[in-house]
Amino acid sequence: MKNNTAEQTTILEDLTSYWTDRAHSYSAQNLAEMNDWRRQAWRKLILKHAPEKECLRILDVGTGPGFFAINLALAGHEVTAVDVTEHMIWHARQNAESYGANVTFLVQRGEFLPFEDGSFDLIVSRNVIWNLEYPEEALAEWAHVLAPGGRMVYFDANWYLYLYDEELRAKKEAAAAAFQTRHSSYHSANSLSSQRIRELEQTAYALPLSSKKRPEWDCEILRKLGMDVVQIVDDIGPGVQDPIEWERDAPVHTFMVCAEKCASSYPKEKVEA
C-alpha cells in the first residue's frame, strides 16, 4: 500500500467535502431518476450486459444516494453498496428504506474493498473512477472480488480532460455557449457556483485520470489485468440520460465499459496501492 502523504490526504478530504455538500441535491437527482422512465432504462442497460443469472450478487462501488443499488435490488438481486462519503450512505439508506429495497450499505473507499475474492457476479459504478486517487489499483481490486465469469459494467466520462486538451476546451466552451442560447431559461438544482468549479478543477489537476483519454485508458488497464473487454460504448446517449443534461454536457459524454473476468488469465497477485 502506498504511503498516505499529506497531499493525498488533502485530495481525499477535498473530494469527500465536495460529495458531502452534494449529497442532498444528488439524492434528489437520483430520486428523480427512480421516479421516471430512467429507472427502467438504466436497469435494462446494466442487466443486458450482466452475467445471465437469476439472482446476481452485485457490488455497487461509489453508490452515492443509492440509485444503482436500489434499482437492481428491486429487480430481485442481492446488492452490496459502498461509498467513501458517510452522508451519501445516510441518504442511500433512507432512499432504500423508502422504496422497500434490501441493500447492504458500507462506508468504504472504492480502491480498498473488505470482501473475499470471488464474492460478486457483477460490479457496477457511475462517475466514480475519474475521482479515485488509485484508479488502476481500484480496477485490480474490483477484478479480484469478481467471481470467474463475473463482469464489471461501469459508466464514466472525461470530465476534466479539457484541463489538458485545448481543443476539447474550445469545443466545450463553444458547446456551452450554444446550449445557453438554445436553453436560456434552463437551470439545474445541481448547477455549481464558479468558485466550486474552480475548486474542483484544482482537485482534478491532482487526480491521475484527468489527463487520460478514456475509455482507451480503461481498455489498456483491464487487458493488463487479464480481463476480457466485452463492449465499449463511447456515448450511452439520451436514451438513458436526461436529454437536456446529455446536451448540456457536450462534447463530453458518458461512456460504458463492460469487462469480464477470465479465470484462466487473471493474475494471481493483487496490485497493491
C-alpha positions as a printed Julia matrix, in Angstrom:
273×3 Matrix{Float64}:
   0.0     0.0     0.0
   1.29    3.47   -0.82
   2.2     5.82    1.97
  -0.58    8.25    2.73
   1.1    11.63    2.15
  -0.36   14.95    3.24
  -1.15   15.77   -0.38
  -3.06   12.52   -0.89
  -4.98   13.09    2.36
  -5.95   16.56    1.15
  -7.23   15.18   -2.15
  -9.46   12.67   -0.36
 -10.67   15.31    2.06
 -11.47   17.72   -0.78
 -13.43   15.08   -2.68
 -15.26   13.9     0.42
 -16.15   17.5     1.25
 -17.48   18.07   -2.26
 -19.65   14.95   -2.28
 -20.85   15.67    1.25
 -22.02   19.09    0.07
 -23.65   17.48   -2.98
 -25.34   14.66   -1.07
 -28.74   16.3    -0.65
 -29.07   17.63   -4.23
 -27.57   14.46   -5.7
 -30.08   12.38   -3.75
 -32.9    14.47   -5.2
 -31.43   13.93   -8.66
 -31.29   10.16   -8.08
 -34.87   10.09   -6.82
 -36.0    11.88   -9.98
 -34.37    9.07  -11.97
 -36.08    6.46   -9.81
 -39.45    8.06  -10.44
 -39.4     8.35  -14.22
 -38.51    6.32  -17.32
 -34.8     6.31  -16.47
 -35.22    3.68  -13.74
 -36.1     1.04  -16.32
 -33.69    2.41  -18.93
 -30.69    2.09  -16.63
 -31.81   -1.29  -15.28
 -32.23   -2.65  -18.8
 -28.84   -1.34  -19.94
 -26.97   -2.8   -16.96
 -28.67   -6.2   -16.9
 -28.29   -6.56  -20.67
 -24.52   -6.69  -20.09
 -24.58   -8.63  -16.81
 -23.93  -12.37  -16.45
 -27.04  -14.46  -17.02
 -28.1   -15.42  -13.52
 -31.47  -15.24  -11.82
 -30.11  -13.63   -8.66
 -26.86  -11.77   -9.13
 -24.51  -10.89   -6.29
 -23.9    -7.24   -7.12
 -21.45   -4.68   -5.75
 -22.19   -1.01   -6.41
 -18.98    1.0    -5.91
 -19.44    4.69   -5.16
 -23.16    4.23   -4.76
 -23.85    7.84   -3.8
 -27.53    8.09   -2.77
 -28.05    4.52   -3.98
 -29.69    4.75   -7.42
 -27.99    1.7    -8.97
 -28.12   -0.31   -5.74
 -31.81    0.3    -5.07
 -32.78   -0.14   -8.71
 -31.03   -3.5    -9.01
 -32.22   -4.73   -5.59
 -35.81   -4.02   -6.66
 -35.11   -6.19   -9.72
 -34.53   -9.13   -7.37
 -30.75   -9.15   -6.97
 -28.53   -9.34   -3.87
 -26.82   -5.95   -3.62
 -23.99   -4.57   -1.54
 -23.09   -0.9    -1.98
 -20.12    1.16   -0.79
 -19.26    4.85   -0.75
 -16.5     6.82    0.94
 -18.86    9.65    1.93
 -20.86    8.97    5.07
 -23.56   11.49    4.19
 -24.13    9.77    0.84
 -24.56    6.43    2.59
 -27.03    8.05    5.01
 -29.13    9.24    2.06
 -28.78    5.87    0.34
 -30.13    4.04    3.4
 -33.04    6.45    3.68
 -33.83    6.07   -0.01
 -33.62    2.28    0.11
 -35.97    2.18    3.06
 -38.49    4.4     1.28
 -38.56    2.03   -1.71
 -38.51   -1.15    0.36
 -35.2    -2.23   -1.16
 -32.91   -4.6     0.75
 -29.34   -3.34    0.26
 -26.24   -3.71    2.44
 -24.55   -0.28    2.62
 -20.98    0.3     3.85
 -18.79    3.39    4.2
 -15.74    2.27    2.27
 -13.21    3.55   -0.26
 -13.59    2.14   -3.76
  -9.9     1.25   -4.05
  -9.74   -0.96   -0.96
 -12.58   -3.44   -0.54
 -13.22   -5.65    2.53
 -14.52   -8.62    0.54
 -13.18  -12.05   -0.29
 -12.03  -12.81   -3.8
 -14.85  -14.08   -5.99
 -17.59  -12.52   -3.86
 -19.61  -10.89   -6.66
 -21.06  -11.69  -10.07
 -21.39   -8.06  -11.14
 -19.75   -4.77  -10.19
 -21.39   -1.51  -11.23
 -20.43    2.13  -10.8
 -21.22    5.53  -12.24
 -18.98    8.62  -12.28
 -16.61    7.06   -9.76
 -13.28    6.08  -11.31
 -12.43    9.6   -12.52
 -12.19   10.84   -8.91
 -10.15    7.99   -7.45
  -6.57    8.54   -6.33
  -5.62    4.98   -7.31
  -7.79    4.02  -10.29
  -5.6     1.2   -11.59
  -5.43   -0.38   -8.15
  -9.2     0.03   -7.86
  -9.85   -1.9   -11.06
  -7.49   -4.63   -9.88
  -9.35   -4.81   -6.56
 -12.7    -4.95   -8.34
 -11.45   -7.74  -10.56
 -10.3    -9.8    -7.58
 -13.65   -9.63   -5.82
 -15.4   -10.77   -9.01
 -16.17  -14.44   -9.42
 -14.84  -16.18  -12.56
 -17.11  -15.14  -15.41
 -18.21  -12.1   -13.42
 -18.44   -8.71  -15.07
 -17.84   -5.05  -14.44
 -20.31   -2.66  -16.04
 -19.38    0.91  -15.27
 -20.02    4.4   -16.58
 -17.78    7.45  -16.54
 -16.62   10.37  -18.67
 -13.6    12.53  -19.47
 -14.95   15.21  -17.15
 -11.7    17.15  -16.74
  -9.69   16.24  -19.82
 -10.34   19.8   -21.05
  -7.83   20.99  -18.44
  -5.13   19.31  -20.52
  -6.63   19.38  -24.03
  -7.02   22.86  -25.51
  -9.03   21.61  -28.49
 -11.52   19.92  -26.19
 -11.68   23.04  -24.02
 -12.55   25.17  -27.06
 -15.27   22.73  -28.13
 -16.66   22.62  -24.6
 -16.83   26.41  -24.33
 -18.48   26.71  -27.75
 -21.0    23.99  -26.9
 -21.8    25.66  -23.56
 -22.45   29.0   -25.27
 -24.67   27.35  -27.87
 -26.57   25.45  -25.19
 -27.19   28.67  -23.25
 -28.56   30.29  -26.4
 -30.94   27.4   -27.08
 -31.99   26.94  -23.45
 -31.67   30.37  -21.86
 -34.18   29.53  -19.13
 -32.54   26.22  -18.19
 -31.48   25.89  -14.58
 -30.43   22.79  -12.72
 -30.56   22.38   -8.96
 -27.18   20.72   -9.34
 -25.52   23.68  -11.06
 -22.22   24.59   -9.43
 -21.0    28.03   -8.46
 -17.97   29.47  -10.22
 -15.98   29.12   -7.01
 -16.92   25.46   -6.63
 -16.0    24.79  -10.27
 -12.55   26.34   -9.7
 -12.07   24.28   -6.54
 -12.98   21.09   -8.38
 -10.62   21.92  -11.21
  -7.78   22.35   -8.7
  -8.58   18.94   -7.23
  -8.87   17.43  -10.7
  -5.33   18.54  -11.54
  -4.12   16.24   -8.77
  -6.13   13.23   -9.91
  -4.36   10.76  -12.22
  -7.18   10.25  -14.71
  -7.95   13.88  -15.53
  -5.26   13.88  -18.2
  -6.0    10.41  -19.61
  -8.1     9.78  -22.7
 -10.78    7.32  -21.79
 -12.11    4.7   -22.29
  -8.81    3.94  -24.08
  -7.02    4.01  -20.73
  -9.6     1.64  -19.23
  -9.19   -0.91  -22.02
  -5.42   -0.93  -21.6
  -5.58   -1.45  -17.83
  -8.33   -4.06  -17.94
  -6.48   -6.14  -20.53
  -3.32   -5.84  -18.44
  -5.31   -7.3   -15.56
  -6.39  -10.24  -17.71
  -9.95   -9.02  -18.13
 -11.83   -9.55  -21.39
 -13.19   -6.22  -22.63
 -16.63   -7.29  -23.82
 -18.0    -3.96  -25.04
 -17.22   -0.25  -25.06
 -19.93    2.34  -25.75
 -18.38    5.76  -26.25
 -21.64    7.61  -25.61
 -24.56    5.91  -23.88
 -26.75    8.74  -25.17
 -30.0    10.44  -24.2
 -31.86    7.12  -24.3
 -30.63    6.54  -20.75
 -29.86   10.04  -19.52
 -31.94   13.19  -19.34
 -31.76   14.53  -22.93
 -31.21   18.11  -21.78
 -28.39   17.1   -19.45
 -26.86   14.98  -22.2
 -26.94   18.02  -24.49
 -25.59   20.28  -21.73
 -22.53   18.11  -21.17
 -21.46   18.05  -24.83
 -18.88   17.38  -26.16
 -18.12   15.31  -23.04
 -20.41   12.31  -22.81
 -20.77    9.29  -20.56
 -19.18    6.09  -21.83
 -19.79    2.5   -20.76
 -17.22   -0.22  -20.15
 -18.22   -3.87  -19.88
 -15.44   -6.32  -18.97
 -15.46   -9.96  -17.91
 -13.14  -11.81  -15.56
 -11.39  -14.65  -17.32
 -10.41  -17.29  -14.77
  -7.61  -18.71  -16.93
  -5.73  -15.46  -17.49
  -6.34  -13.32  -14.4
  -3.12  -12.62  -12.45
  -2.9   -14.33   -9.06
  -1.19  -11.46   -7.23
  -3.03   -8.29   -6.32
  -1.84   -4.89   -7.48
  -1.03   -3.08   -4.26
  -1.89    0.58   -3.83
